[in-house]
Amino acid sequence: MDDVYDIESLAEEIKATEQKLSDLRKEYRERKTAGLRAALQARAEAEELLRHEMKELGYGYRSPYITYRSVGSLA
């Protein structure tokens, strides 16, 4: 009966370790992409400011970045 207990405890330990590893991987991905997320947010804020300024000046503004909507018009 001692072997069964050891196997069950090992299975529980493995499960706990896998959960910890999963949590650490998630934290690693979040930290690794934090700079990219901040840069994308800054770009979105800058484009919003530019869009507002252009509207105040009476001009329309289209983003200079290619989007899936504008790809069809390039052909």
Secondary structure as the mmCIF struct_conf table of DSSP 4:
data_model
#
loop_
_struct_conf.conf_type_id
_struct_conf.id
_struct_conf.beg_label_comp_id
_struct_conf.beg_label_asym_id
_struct_conf.beg_label_seq_id
_struct_conf.end_label_comp_id
_struct_conf.end_label_asym_id
_struct_conf.end_label_seq_id
HELX_RH_AL_P HELX_RH_AL_P1 ASP A 2 LEU A 57
TURN_TY1_P TURN_TY1_P1 GLY A 58 GLY A 58
BEND BEND1 PRO A 64 TYR A 65
HELX_RH_AL_P HELX_RH_AL_P2 TYR A 68 LEU A 74
#
